[in-house]
């Protein structure tokens, strides 16, 4: 995580600290573990529910198609943003 959070000079709106980089580092270290655990739980539940209900392709197929569709959506947004410039 040290590589990700180098000197950025990004400030948080509610934090008045002498070192904004250290405040950002602490906030990211506080949020990332919770977000990754919650994301893993949601994906696991989605996998189990789709297998229980017999979704075509099972849970693994559902996760793969979701990933493919979201990647396509991100590419579309990127191209639309470049087009509007």
PDB file with SEQRES, HELIX, SHEET and CRYST1 records, atoms N, CA, C and O in Angstrom:
SEQRES   1 A   85  UNK UNK UNK UNK UNK UNK UNK UNK UNK UNK UNK UNK UNK          
SEQRES   2 A   85  UNK UNK UNK UNK UNK UNK UNK UNK UNK UNK UNK UNK UNK          
SEQRES   3 A   85  UNK UNK UNK UNK UNK UNK UNK UNK UNK UNK UNK UNK UNK          
SEQRES   4 A   85  UNK UNK UNK UNK UNK UNK UNK UNK UNK UNK UNK UNK UNK          
SEQRES   5 A   85  UNK UNK UNK UNK UNK UNK UNK UNK UNK UNK UNK UNK UNK          
SEQRES   6 A   85  UNK UNK UNK UNK UNK UNK UNK UNK UNK UNK UNK UNK UNK          
SEQRES   7 A   85  UNK UNK UNK UNK UNK UNK UNK                                  
HELIX    1 AA1 UNK A   20  UNK A   52  1                                  33    
HELIX    2 AA2 UNK A   58  UNK A   84  1                                  27    
CRYST1    1.000    1.000    1.000  90.00  90.00  90.00 P 1           1          
ATOM      1  N   UNK A   1       0.815  -1.179   0.000  1.00  0.00           N  
ATOM      2  CA  UNK A   1       0.000   0.000   0.000  1.00  0.00           C  
ATOM      3  C   UNK A   1       0.865   1.251   0.000  1.00  0.00           C  
ATOM      4  O   UNK A   1       0.385   2.337  -0.325  1.00  0.00           O  
ATOM      5  N   UNK A   2       2.109   1.111   0.354  1.00  0.00           N  
ATOM      6  CA  UNK A   2       3.002   2.272   0.384  1.00  0.00           C  
ATOM      7  C   UNK A   2       3.189   2.856  -1.018  1.00  0.00           C  
ATOM      8  O   UNK A   2       3.303   4.072  -1.171  1.00  0.00           O  
ATOM      9  N   UNK A   3       3.220   1.998  -2.039  1.00  0.00           N  
ATOM     10  CA  UNK A   3       3.373   2.489  -3.404  1.00  0.00           C  
ATOM     11  C   UNK A   3       2.130   3.245  -3.859  1.00  0.00           C  
ATOM     12  O   UNK A   3       2.223   4.216  -4.609  1.00  0.00           O  
ATOM     13  N   UNK A   4       0.984   2.798  -3.404  1.00  0.00           N  
ATOM     14  CA  UNK A   4      -0.264   3.424  -3.806  1.00  0.00           C  
ATOM     15  C   UNK A   4      -0.414   4.818  -3.204  1.00  0.00           C  
ATOM     16  O   UNK A   4      -0.946   5.722  -3.849  1.00  0.00           O  
ATOM     17  N   UNK A   5       0.048   4.988  -1.988  1.00  0.00           N  
ATOM     18  CA  UNK A   5      -0.166   6.248  -1.283  1.00  0.00           C  
ATOM     19  C   UNK A   5       1.127   7.028  -1.121  1.00  0.00           C  
ATOM     20  O   UNK A   5       1.621   7.200  -0.006  1.00  0.00           O  
ATOM     21  N   UNK A   6       1.653   7.481  -2.190  1.00  0.00           N  
ATOM     22  CA  UNK A   6       2.831   8.332  -2.132  1.00  0.00           C  
ATOM     23  C   UNK A   6       2.405   9.753  -1.802  1.00  0.00           C  
ATOM     24  O   UNK A   6       1.243   9.981  -1.462  1.00  0.00           O  
ATOM     25  N   UNK A   7       3.316  10.713  -1.893  1.00  0.00           N  
ATOM     26  CA  UNK A   7       2.942  12.094  -1.616  1.00  0.00           C  
ATOM     27  C   UNK A   7       1.964  12.615  -2.671  1.00  0.00           C  
ATOM     28  O   UNK A   7       2.342  12.793  -3.829  1.00  0.00           O  
ATOM     29  N   UNK A   8       0.728  12.856  -2.284  1.00  0.00           N  
ATOM     30  CA  UNK A   8      -0.309  13.240  -3.237  1.00  0.00           C  
ATOM     31  C   UNK A   8      -0.787  14.668  -3.064  1.00  0.00           C  
ATOM     32  O   UNK A   8      -1.288  15.273  -4.012  1.00  0.00           O  
ATOM     33  N   UNK A   9      -0.639  15.218  -1.860  1.00  0.00           N  
ATOM     34  CA  UNK A   9      -1.164  16.531  -1.518  1.00  0.00           C  
ATOM     35  C   UNK A   9      -2.682  16.602  -1.687  1.00  0.00           C  
ATOM     36  O   UNK A   9      -3.239  17.678  -1.905  1.00  0.00           O  
ATOM     37  N   UNK A  10      -3.348  15.441  -1.584  1.00  0.00           N  
ATOM     38  CA  UNK A  10      -4.805  15.387  -1.600  1.00  0.00           C  
ATOM     39  C   UNK A  10      -5.272  15.599  -0.172  1.00  0.00           C  
ATOM     40  O   UNK A  10      -4.732  15.000   0.757  1.00  0.00           O  
ATOM     41  N   UNK A  11      -6.264  16.441   0.005  1.00  0.00           N  
ATOM     42  CA  UNK A  11      -6.763  16.701   1.356  1.00  0.00           C  
ATOM     43  C   UNK A  11      -8.176  16.148   1.498  1.00  0.00           C  
ATOM     44  O   UNK A  11      -8.937  16.100   0.532  1.00  0.00           O  
ATOM     45  N   UNK A  12      -8.510  15.737   2.699  1.00  0.00           N  
ATOM     46  CA  UNK A  12      -9.853  15.272   3.006  1.00  0.00           C  
ATOM     47  C   UNK A  12     -10.648  16.456   3.539  1.00  0.00           C  
ATOM     48  O   UNK A  12     -10.117  17.277   4.287  1.00  0.00           O  
ATOM     49  N   UNK A  13     -11.893  16.545   3.165  1.00  0.00           N  
ATOM     50  CA  UNK A  13     -12.695  17.722   3.485  1.00  0.00           C  
ATOM     51  C   UNK A  13     -12.865  17.937   4.988  1.00  0.00           C  
ATOM     52  O   UNK A  13     -12.868  19.077   5.453  1.00  0.00           O  
ATOM     53  N   UNK A  14     -13.004  16.862   5.742  1.00  0.00           N  
ATOM     54  CA  UNK A  14     -13.301  17.013   7.165  1.00  0.00           C  
ATOM     55  C   UNK A  14     -12.074  16.911   8.053  1.00  0.00           C  
ATOM     56  O   UNK A  14     -12.190  17.029   9.273  1.00  0.00           O  
ATOM     57  N   UNK A  15     -10.897  16.694   7.470  1.00  0.00           N  
ATOM     58  CA  UNK A  15      -9.690  16.483   8.265  1.00  0.00           C  
ATOM     59  C   UNK A  15      -8.814  17.726   8.197  1.00  0.00           C  
ATOM     60  O   UNK A  15      -8.476  18.210   7.117  1.00  0.00           O  
ATOM     61  N   UNK A  16      -8.456  18.228   9.360  1.00  0.00           N  
ATOM     62  CA  UNK A  16      -7.506  19.337   9.417  1.00  0.00           C  
ATOM     63  C   UNK A  16      -6.259  18.832  10.136  1.00  0.00           C  
ATOM     64  O   UNK A  16      -6.130  18.970  11.353  1.00  0.00           O  
ATOM     65  N   UNK A  17      -5.357  18.252   9.377  1.00  0.00           N  
ATOM     66  CA  UNK A  17      -4.136  17.685   9.940  1.00  0.00           C  
ATOM     67  C   UNK A  17      -2.941  18.443   9.383  1.00  0.00           C  
ATOM     68  O   UNK A  17      -3.017  19.084   8.334  1.00  0.00           O  
ATOM     69  N   UNK A  18      -1.837  18.352  10.114  1.00  0.00           N  
ATOM     70  CA  UNK A  18      -0.634  19.030   9.643  1.00  0.00           C  
ATOM     71  C   UNK A  18      -0.036  18.314   8.431  1.00  0.00           C  
ATOM     72  O   UNK A  18       0.640  18.939   7.614  1.00  0.00           O  
ATOM     73  N   UNK A  19      -0.283  17.006   8.310  1.00  0.00           N  
ATOM     74  CA  UNK A  19       0.232  16.223   7.194  1.00  0.00           C  
ATOM     75  C   UNK A  19      -0.948  15.569   6.466  1.00  0.00           C  
ATOM     76  O   UNK A  19      -1.418  14.519   6.904  1.00  0.00           O  
ATOM     77  N   UNK A  20      -1.438  16.157   5.371  1.00  0.00           N  
ATOM     78  CA  UNK A  20      -2.602  15.599   4.682  1.00  0.00           C  
ATOM     79  C   UNK A  20      -2.338  14.213   4.093  1.00  0.00           C  
ATOM     80  O   UNK A  20      -3.258  13.402   3.997  1.00  0.00           O  
ATOM     81  N   UNK A  21      -1.090  13.930   3.696  1.00  0.00           N  
ATOM     82  CA  UNK A  21      -0.784  12.606   3.150  1.00  0.00           C  
ATOM     83  C   UNK A  21      -0.948  11.525   4.208  1.00  0.00           C  
ATOM     84  O   UNK A  21      -1.455  10.443   3.912  1.00  0.00           O  
ATOM     85  N   UNK A  22      -0.530  11.800   5.424  1.00  0.00           N  
ATOM     86  CA  UNK A  22      -0.670  10.822   6.507  1.00  0.00           C  
ATOM     87  C   UNK A  22      -2.138  10.615   6.871  1.00  0.00           C  
ATOM     88  O   UNK A  22      -2.547   9.495   7.179  1.00  0.00           O  
ATOM     89  N   UNK A  23      -2.927  11.678   6.839  1.00  0.00           N  
ATOM     90  CA  UNK A  23      -4.362  11.565   7.117  1.00  0.00           C  
ATOM     91  C   UNK A  23      -5.039  10.706   6.056  1.00  0.00           C  
ATOM     92  O   UNK A  23      -5.890   9.877   6.379  1.00  0.00           O  
ATOM     93  N   UNK A  24      -4.667  10.900   4.786  1.00  0.00           N  
ATOM     94  CA  UNK A  24      -5.219  10.093   3.702  1.00  0.00           C  
ATOM     95  C   UNK A  24      -4.804   8.637   3.853  1.00  0.00           C  
ATOM     96  O   UNK A  24      -5.620   7.739   3.647  1.00  0.00           O  
ATOM     97  N   UNK A  25      -3.561   8.394   4.206  1.00  0.00           N  
ATOM     98  CA  UNK A  25      -3.069   7.030   4.391  1.00  0.00           C  
ATOM     99  C   UNK A  25      -3.851   6.308   5.492  1.00  0.00           C  
ATOM    100  O   UNK A  25      -4.223   5.146   5.331  1.00  0.00           O  
ATOM    101  N   UNK A  26      -4.097   6.993   6.600  1.00  0.00           N  
ATOM    102  CA  UNK A  26      -4.848   6.385   7.698  1.00  0.00           C  
ATOM    103  C   UNK A  26      -6.284   6.074   7.287  1.00  0.00           C  
ATOM    104  O   UNK A  26      -6.828   5.028   7.641  1.00  0.00           O  
ATOM    105  N   UNK A  27      -6.889   6.983   6.542  1.00  0.00           N  
ATOM    106  CA  UNK A  27      -8.277   6.774   6.112  1.00  0.00           C  
ATOM    107  C   UNK A  27      -8.373   5.590   5.149  1.00  0.00           C  
ATOM    108  O   UNK A  27      -9.296   4.782   5.257  1.00  0.00           O  
ATOM    109  N   UNK A  28      -7.439   5.480   4.218  1.00  0.00           N  
ATOM    110  CA  UNK A  28      -7.447   4.360   3.276  1.00  0.00           C  
ATOM    111  C   UNK A  28      -7.199   3.050   4.011  1.00  0.00           C  
ATOM    112  O   UNK A  28      -7.856   2.050   3.724  1.00  0.00           O  
ATOM    113  N   UNK A  29      -6.270   3.040   4.946  1.00  0.00           N  
ATOM    114  CA  UNK A  29      -5.996   1.822   5.712  1.00  0.00           C  
ATOM    115  C   UNK A  29      -7.186   1.431   6.579  1.00  0.00           C  
ATOM    116  O   UNK A  29      -7.340   0.259   6.923  1.00  0.00           O  
ATOM    117  N   UNK A  30      -8.012   2.375   6.927  1.00  0.00           N  
ATOM    118  CA  UNK A  30      -9.203   2.073   7.718  1.00  0.00           C  
ATOM    119  C   UNK A  30     -10.319   1.502   6.838  1.00  0.00           C  
ATOM    120  O   UNK A  30     -11.059   0.624   7.280  1.00  0.00           O  
ATOM    121  N   UNK A  31     -10.449   1.985   5.604  1.00  0.00           N  
ATOM    122  CA  UNK A  31     -11.573   1.618   4.756  1.00  0.00           C  
ATOM    123  C   UNK A  31     -11.340   0.395   3.881  1.00  0.00           C  
ATOM    124  O   UNK A  31     -12.274  -0.370   3.641  1.00  0.00           O  
ATOM    125  N   UNK A  32     -10.124   0.191   3.400  1.00  0.00           N  
ATOM    126  CA  UNK A  32      -9.863  -0.884   2.437  1.00  0.00           C  
ATOM    127  C   UNK A  32     -10.171  -2.280   2.984  1.00  0.00           C  
ATOM    128  O   UNK A  32     -10.813  -3.058   2.278  1.00  0.00           O  
ATOM    129  N   UNK A  33      -9.753  -2.639   4.195  1.00  0.00           N  
ATOM    130  CA  UNK A  33     -10.080  -3.985   4.683  1.00  0.00           C  
ATOM    131  C   UNK A  33     -11.582  -4.247   4.768  1.00  0.00           C  
ATOM    132  O   UNK A  33     -12.047  -5.321   4.389  1.00  0.00           O  
ATOM    133  N   UNK A  34     -12.328  -3.283   5.256  1.00  0.00           N  
ATOM    134  CA  UNK A  34     -13.781  -3.468   5.363  1.00  0.00           C  
ATOM    135  C   UNK A  34     -14.421  -3.602   3.983  1.00  0.00           C  
ATOM    136  O   UNK A  34     -15.306  -4.434   3.785  1.00  0.00           O  
ATOM    137  N   UNK A  35     -13.979  -2.793   3.037  1.00  0.00           N  
ATOM    138  CA  UNK A  35     -14.543  -2.843   1.685  1.00  0.00           C  
ATOM    139  C   UNK A  35     -14.216  -4.164   1.000  1.00  0.00           C  
ATOM    140  O   UNK A  35     -15.069  -4.725   0.311  1.00  0.00           O  
ATOM    141  N   UNK A  36     -13.011  -4.666   1.174  1.00  0.00           N  
ATOM    142  CA  UNK A  36     -12.647  -5.920   0.520  1.00  0.00           C  
ATOM    143  C   UNK A  36     -13.378  -7.106   1.146  1.00  0.00           C  
ATOM    144  O   UNK A  36     -13.781  -8.023   0.432  1.00  0.00           O  
ATOM    145  N   UNK A  37     -13.553  -7.102   2.462  1.00  0.00           N  
ATOM    146  CA  UNK A  37     -14.294  -8.186   3.113  1.00  0.00           C  
ATOM    147  C   UNK A  37     -15.752  -8.158   2.684  1.00  0.00           C  
ATOM    148  O   UNK A  37     -16.325  -9.202   2.372  1.00  0.00           O  
ATOM    149  N   UNK A  38     -16.360  -6.981   2.666  1.00  0.00           N  
ATOM    150  CA  UNK A  38     -17.754  -6.863   2.259  1.00  0.00           C  
ATOM    151  C   UNK A  38     -17.941  -7.277   0.804  1.00  0.00           C  
ATOM    152  O   UNK A  38     -18.912  -7.959   0.475  1.00  0.00           O  
ATOM    153  N   UNK A  39     -17.028  -6.873  -0.065  1.00  0.00           N  
ATOM    154  CA  UNK A  39     -17.115  -7.276  -1.468  1.00  0.00           C  
ATOM    155  C   UNK A  39     -16.995  -8.775  -1.641  1.00  0.00           C  
ATOM    156  O   UNK A  39     -17.717  -9.367  -2.444  1.00  0.00           O  
ATOM    157  N   UNK A  40     -16.085  -9.400  -0.890  1.00  0.00           N  
ATOM    158  CA  UNK A  40     -15.946 -10.855  -0.957  1.00  0.00           C  
ATOM    159  C   UNK A  40     -17.185 -11.574  -0.464  1.00  0.00           C  
ATOM    160  O   UNK A  40     -17.600 -12.576  -1.048  1.00  0.00           O  
ATOM    161  N   UNK A  41     -17.778 -11.070   0.607  1.00  0.00           N  
ATOM    162  CA  UNK A  41     -19.011 -11.680   1.127  1.00  0.00           C  
ATOM    163  C   UNK A  41     -20.157 -11.560   0.128  1.00  0.00           C  
ATOM    164  O   UNK A  41     -20.907 -12.514  -0.078  1.00  0.00           O  
ATOM    165  N   UNK A  42     -20.293 -10.401  -0.484  1.00  0.00           N  
ATOM    166  CA  UNK A  42     -21.368 -10.211  -1.460  1.00  0.00           C  
ATOM    167  C   UNK A  42     -21.178 -11.129  -2.662  1.00  0.00           C  
ATOM    168  O   UNK A  42     -22.134 -11.749  -3.127  1.00  0.00           O  
ATOM    169  N   UNK A  43     -19.950 -11.217  -3.167  1.00  0.00           N  
ATOM    170  CA  UNK A  43     -19.702 -12.098  -4.316  1.00  0.00           C  
ATOM    171  C   UNK A  43     -19.920 -13.556  -3.945  1.00  0.00           C  
ATOM    172  O   UNK A  43     -20.468 -14.318  -4.742  1.00  0.00           O  
ATOM    173  N   UNK A  44     -19.505 -13.955  -2.755  1.00  0.00           N  
ATOM    174  CA  UNK A  44     -19.726 -15.330  -2.308  1.00  0.00           C  
ATOM    175  C   UNK A  44     -21.201 -15.651  -2.181  1.00  0.00           C  
ATOM    176  O   UNK A  44     -21.645 -16.724  -2.589  1.00  0.00           O  
ATOM    177  N   UNK A  45     -21.962 -14.724  -1.616  1.00  0.00           N  
ATOM    178  CA  UNK A  45     -23.415 -14.934  -1.494  1.00  0.00           C  
ATOM    179  C   UNK A  45     -24.070 -15.024  -2.875  1.00  0.00           C  
ATOM    180  O   UNK A  45     -24.961 -15.843  -3.099  1.00  0.00           O  
ATOM    181  N   UNK A  46     -23.621 -14.180  -3.783  1.00  0.00           N  
ATOM    182  CA  UNK A  46     -24.165 -14.224  -5.137  1.00  0.00           C  
ATOM    183  C   UNK A  46     -23.872 -15.569  -5.803  1.00  0.00           C  
ATOM    184  O   UNK A  46     -24.719 -16.121  -6.507  1.00  0.00           O  
ATOM    185  N   UNK A  47     -22.681 -16.082  -5.577  1.00  0.00           N  
ATOM    186  CA  UNK A  47     -22.292 -17.373  -6.143  1.00  0.00           C  
ATOM    187  C   UNK A  47     -23.162 -18.491  -5.580  1.00  0.00           C  
ATOM    188  O   UNK A  47     -23.663 -19.327  -6.332  1.00  0.00           O  
ATOM    189  N   UNK A  48     -23.344 -18.509  -4.258  1.00  0.00           N  
ATOM    190  CA  UNK A  48     -24.129 -19.564  -3.609  1.00  0.00           C  
ATOM    191  C   UNK A  48     -25.591 -19.492  -4.027  1.00  0.00           C  
ATOM    192  O   UNK A  48     -26.191 -20.517  -4.351  1.00  0.00           O  
ATOM    193  N   UNK A  49     -26.171 -18.301  -4.024  1.00  0.00           N  
ATOM    194  CA  UNK A  49     -27.585 -18.155  -4.388  1.00  0.00           C  
ATOM    195  C   UNK A  49     -27.819 -18.582  -5.834  1.00  0.00           C  
ATOM    196  O   UNK A  49     -28.813 -19.248  -6.123  1.00  0.00           O  
ATOM    197  N   UNK A  50     -26.929 -18.214  -6.737  1.00  0.00           N  
ATOM    198  CA  UNK A  50     -27.131 -18.599  -8.136  1.00  0.00           C  
ATOM    199  C   UNK A  50     -26.970 -20.103  -8.323  1.00  0.00           C  
ATOM    200  O   UNK A  50     -27.637 -20.688  -9.177  1.00  0.00           O  
ATOM    201  N   UNK A  51     -26.104 -20.738  -7.546  1.00  0.00           N  
ATOM    202  CA  UNK A  51     -25.994 -22.201  -7.625  1.00  0.00           C  
ATOM    203  C   UNK A  51     -27.221 -22.883  -7.031  1.00  0.00           C  
ATOM    204  O   UNK A  51     -27.691 -23.884  -7.571  1.00  0.00           O  
ATOM    205  N   UNK A  52     -27.740 -22.361  -5.939  1.00  0.00           N  
ATOM    206  CA  UNK A  52     -28.919 -22.954  -5.300  1.00  0.00           C  
ATOM    207  C   UNK A  52     -30.129 -22.865  -6.220  1.00  0.00           C  
ATOM    208  O   UNK A  52     -30.895 -23.822  -6.329  1.00  0.00           O  
ATOM    209  N   UNK A  53     -30.308 -21.736  -6.877  1.00  0.00           N  
ATOM    210  CA  UNK A  53     -31.459 -21.575  -7.760  1.00  0.00           C  
ATOM    211  C   UNK A  53     -31.237 -22.144  -9.154  1.00  0.00           C  
ATOM    212  O   UNK A  53     -32.145 -22.118  -9.985  1.00  0.00           O  
ATOM    213  N   UNK A  54     -30.062 -22.650  -9.415  1.00  0.00           N  
ATOM    214  CA  UNK A  54     -29.791 -23.299 -10.699  1.00  0.00           C  
ATOM    215  C   UNK A  54     -29.724 -22.344 -11.872  1.00  0.00           C  
ATOM    216  O   UNK A  54     -30.220 -22.653 -12.955  1.00  0.00           O  
ATOM    217  N   UNK A  55     -29.131 -21.215 -11.672  1.00  0.00           N  
ATOM    218  CA  UNK A  55     -28.961 -20.255 -12.759  1.00  0.00           C  
ATOM    219  C   UNK A  55     -28.142 -20.910 -13.861  1.00  0.00           C  
ATOM    220  O   UNK A  55     -27.198 -21.650 -13.583  1.00  0.00           O  
ATOM    221  N   UNK A  56     -28.499 -20.639 -15.103  1.00  0.00           N  
ATOM    222  CA  UNK A  56     -27.778 -21.223 -16.222  1.00  0.00           C  
ATOM    223  C   UNK A  56     -26.314 -20.808 -16.141  1.00  0.00           C  
ATOM    224  O   UNK A  56     -26.012 -19.615 -16.091  1.00  0.00           O  
ATOM    225  N   UNK A  57     -25.421 -21.758 -16.127  1.00  0.00           N  
ATOM    226  CA  UNK A  57     -24.002 -21.475 -16.007  1.00  0.00           C  
ATOM    227  C   UNK A  57     -23.529 -21.476 -14.568  1.00  0.00           C  
ATOM    228  O   UNK A  57     -22.327 -21.414 -14.312  1.00  0.00           O  
ATOM    229  N   UNK A  58     -24.448 -21.546 -13.631  1.00  0.00           N  
ATOM    230  CA  UNK A  58     -24.070 -21.575 -12.216  1.00  0.00           C  
ATOM    231  C   UNK A  58     -23.558 -20.242 -11.722  1.00  0.00           C  
ATOM    232  O   UNK A  58     -23.590 -19.240 -12.436  1.00  0.00           O  
ATOM    233  N   UNK A  59     -23.089 -20.247 -10.500  1.00  0.00           N  
ATOM    234  CA  UNK A  59     -22.598 -19.025  -9.880  1.00  0.00           C  
ATOM    235  C   UNK A  59     -21.349 -18.498 -10.540  1.00  0.00           C  
ATOM    236  O   UNK A  59     -21.177 -17.289 -10.694  1.00  0.00           O  
ATOM    237  N   UNK A  60     -20.474 -19.410 -10.930  1.00  0.00           N  
ATOM    238  CA  UNK A  60     -19.219 -18.986 -11.556  1.00  0.00           C  
ATOM    239  C   UNK A  60     -19.490 -18.289 -12.886  1.00  0.00           C  
ATOM    240  O   UNK A  60     -18.872 -17.268 -13.189  1.00  0.00           O  
ATOM    241  N   UNK A  61     -20.394 -18.826 -13.664  1.00  0.00           N  
ATOM    242  CA  UNK A  61     -20.743 -18.190 -14.931  1.00  0.00           C  
ATOM    243  C   UNK A  61     -21.379 -16.830 -14.733  1.00  0.00           C  
ATOM    244  O   UNK A  61     -21.148 -15.904 -15.511  1.00  0.00           O  
ATOM    245  N   UNK A  62     -22.188 -16.718 -13.677  1.00  0.00           N  
ATOM    246  CA  UNK A  62     -22.822 -15.438 -13.376  1.00  0.00           C  
ATOM    247  C   UNK A  62     -21.782 -14.386 -13.026  1.00  0.00           C  
ATOM    248  O   UNK A  62     -21.872 -13.244 -13.478  1.00  0.00           O  
ATOM    249  N   UNK A  63     -20.800 -14.764 -12.224  1.00  0.00           N  
ATOM    250  CA  UNK A  63     -19.744 -13.823 -11.865  1.00  0.00           C  
ATOM    251  C   UNK A  63     -18.913 -13.425 -13.076  1.00  0.00           C  
ATOM    252  O   UNK A  63     -18.530 -12.264 -13.213  1.00  0.00           O  
ATOM    253  N   UNK A  64     -18.634 -14.377 -13.948  1.00  0.00           N  
ATOM    254  CA  UNK A  64     -17.840 -14.072 -15.137  1.00  0.00           C  
ATOM    255  C   UNK A  64     -18.586 -13.115 -16.061  1.00  0.00           C  
ATOM    256  O   UNK A  64     -18.002 -12.149 -16.550  1.00  0.00           O  
ATOM    257  N   UNK A  65     -19.872 -13.374 -16.305  1.00  0.00           N  
ATOM    258  CA  UNK A  65     -20.618 -12.500 -17.210  1.00  0.00           C  
ATOM    259  C   UNK A  65     -20.797 -11.112 -16.597  1.00  0.00           C  
ATOM    260  O   UNK A  65     -20.800 -10.111 -17.313  1.00  0.00           O  
ATOM    261  N   UNK A  66     -20.946 -11.051 -15.266  1.00  0.00           N  
ATOM    262  CA  UNK A  66     -21.034  -9.754 -14.602  1.00  0.00           C  
ATOM    263  C   UNK A  66     -19.741  -8.975 -14.792  1.00  0.00           C  
ATOM    264  O   UNK A  66     -19.770  -7.776 -15.067  1.00  0.00           O  
ATOM    265  N   UNK A  67     -18.619  -9.648 -14.648  1.00  0.00           N  
ATOM    266  CA  UNK A  67     -17.324  -9.008 -14.838  1.00  0.00           C  
ATOM    267  C   UNK A  67     -17.151  -8.525 -16.276  1.00  0.00           C  
ATOM    268  O   UNK A  67     -16.649  -7.425 -16.503  1.00  0.00           O  
ATOM    269  N   UNK A  68     -17.557  -9.330 -17.234  1.00  0.00           N  
ATOM    270  CA  UNK A  68     -17.438  -8.957 -18.639  1.00  0.00           C  
ATOM    271  C   UNK A  68     -18.317  -7.747 -18.949  1.00  0.00           C  
ATOM    272  O   UNK A  68     -17.877  -6.810 -19.615  1.00  0.00           O  
ATOM    273  N   UNK A  69     -19.560  -7.769 -18.467  1.00  0.00           N  
ATOM    274  CA  UNK A  69     -20.472  -6.657 -18.727  1.00  0.00           C  
ATOM    275  C   UNK A  69     -19.984  -5.371 -18.073  1.00  0.00           C  
ATOM    276  O   UNK A  69     -20.079  -4.300 -18.674  1.00  0.00           O  
ATOM    277  N   UNK A  70     -19.464  -5.459 -16.855  1.00  0.00           N  
ATOM    278  CA  UNK A  70     -18.975  -4.259 -16.176  1.00  0.00           C  
ATOM    279  C   UNK A  70     -17.738  -3.715 -16.887  1.00  0.00           C  
ATOM    280  O   UNK A  70     -17.576  -2.499 -16.996  1.00  0.00           O  
ATOM    281  N   UNK A  71     -16.869  -4.592 -17.368  1.00  0.00           N  
ATOM    282  CA  UNK A  71     -15.703  -4.140 -18.131  1.00  0.00           C  
ATOM    283  C   UNK A  71     -16.112  -3.425 -19.408  1.00  0.00           C  
ATOM    284  O   UNK A  71     -15.517  -2.412 -19.777  1.00  0.00           O  
ATOM    285  N   UNK A  72     -17.126  -3.950 -20.081  1.00  0.00           N  
ATOM    286  CA  UNK A  72     -17.637  -3.294 -21.276  1.00  0.00           C  
ATOM    287  C   UNK A  72     -18.246  -1.947 -20.968  1.00  0.00           C  
ATOM    288  O   UNK A  72     -18.086  -0.997 -21.735  1.00  0.00           O  
ATOM    289  N   UNK A  73     -18.950  -1.855 -19.842  1.00  0.00           N  
ATOM    290  CA  UNK A  73     -19.541  -0.586 -19.416  1.00  0.00           C  
ATOM    291  C   UNK A  73     -18.451   0.445 -19.118  1.00  0.00           C  
ATOM    292  O   UNK A  73     -18.584   1.611 -19.488  1.00  0.00           O  
ATOM    293  N   UNK A  74     -17.375   0.020 -18.452  1.00  0.00           N  
ATOM    294  CA  UNK A  74     -16.271   0.936 -18.159  1.00  0.00           C  
ATOM    295  C   UNK A  74     -15.614   1.430 -19.446  1.00  0.00           C  
ATOM    296  O   UNK A  74     -15.282   2.610 -19.565  1.00  0.00           O  
ATOM    297  N   UNK A  75     -15.425   0.519 -20.412  1.00  0.00           N  
ATOM    298  CA  UNK A  75     -14.841   0.933 -21.697  1.00  0.00           C  
ATOM    299  C   UNK A  75     -15.757   1.919 -22.413  1.00  0.00           C  
ATOM    300  O   UNK A  75     -15.284   2.893 -22.998  1.00  0.00           O  
ATOM    301  N   UNK A  76     -17.065   1.672 -22.370  1.00  0.00           N  
ATOM    302  CA  UNK A  76     -18.023   2.571 -23.004  1.00  0.00           C  
ATOM    303  C   UNK A  76     -17.951   3.958 -22.377  1.00  0.00           C  
ATOM    304  O   UNK A  76     -17.949   4.964 -23.087  1.00  0.00           O  
ATOM    305  N   UNK A  77     -17.893   4.012 -21.039  1.00  0.00           N  
ATOM    306  CA  UNK A  77     -17.779   5.308 -20.359  1.00  0.00           C  
ATOM    307  C   UNK A  77     -16.495   6.037 -20.755  1.00  0.00           C  
ATOM    308  O   UNK A  77     -16.502   7.246 -20.986  1.00  0.00           O  
ATOM    309  N   UNK A  78     -15.402   5.293 -20.831  1.00  0.00           N  
ATOM    310  CA  UNK A  78     -14.120   5.893 -21.189  1.00  0.00           C  
ATOM    311  C   UNK A  78     -14.166   6.461 -22.606  1.00  0.00           C  
ATOM    312  O   UNK A  78     -13.676   7.563 -22.853  1.00  0.00           O  
ATOM    313  N   UNK A  79     -14.756   5.705 -23.537  1.00  0.00           N  
ATOM    314  CA  UNK A  79     -14.846   6.170 -24.919  1.00  0.00           C  
ATOM    315  C   UNK A  79     -15.807   7.343 -25.048  1.00  0.00           C  
ATOM    316  O   UNK A  79     -15.555   8.269 -25.819  1.00  0.00           O  
ATOM    317  N   UNK A  80     -16.901   7.312 -24.303  1.00  0.00           N  
ATOM    318  CA  UNK A  80     -17.866   8.410 -24.350  1.00  0.00           C  
ATOM    319  C   UNK A  80     -17.233   9.687 -23.792  1.00  0.00           C  
ATOM    320  O   UNK A  80     -17.470  10.782 -24.301  1.00  0.00           O  
ATOM    321  N   UNK A  81     -16.432   9.532 -22.750  1.00  0.00           N  
ATOM    322  CA  UNK A  81     -15.760  10.693 -22.159  1.00  0.00           C  
ATOM    323  C   UNK A  81     -14.743  11.281 -23.152  1.00  0.00           C  
ATOM    324  O   UNK A  81     -14.627  12.500 -23.279  1.00  0.00           O  
ATOM    325  N   UNK A  82     -14.013  10.410 -23.849  1.00  0.00           N  
ATOM    326  CA  UNK A  82     -13.029  10.868 -24.828  1.00  0.00           C  
ATOM    327  C   UNK A  82     -13.739  11.530 -26.022  1.00  0.00           C  
ATOM    328  O   UNK A  82     -13.226  12.493 -26.593  1.00  0.00           O  
ATOM    329  N   UNK A  83     -14.906  11.015 -26.393  1.00  0.00           N  
ATOM    330  CA  UNK A  83     -15.650  11.564 -27.513  1.00  0.00           C  
ATOM    331  C   UNK A  83     -16.175  12.964 -27.204  1.00  0.00           C  
ATOM    332  O   UNK A  83     -16.204  13.828 -28.081  1.00  0.00           O  
ATOM    333  N   UNK A  84     -16.588  13.185 -25.960  1.00  0.00           N  
ATOM    334  CA  UNK A  84     -17.176  14.467 -25.591  1.00  0.00           C  
ATOM    335  C   UNK A  84     -16.150  15.575 -25.453  1.00  0.00           C  
ATOM    336  O   UNK A  84     -16.519  16.749 -25.414  1.00  0.00           O  
ATOM    337  N   UNK A  85     -14.884  15.238 -25.380  1.00  0.00           N  
ATOM    338  CA  UNK A  85     -13.858  16.276 -25.242  1.00  0.00           C  
ATOM    339  C   UNK A  85     -13.630  17.028 -26.483  1.00  0.00           C  
ATOM    340  O   UNK A  85     -12.795  17.931 -26.513  1.00  0.00           O  
TER     341      UNK A  85                                                      
END                                                                             
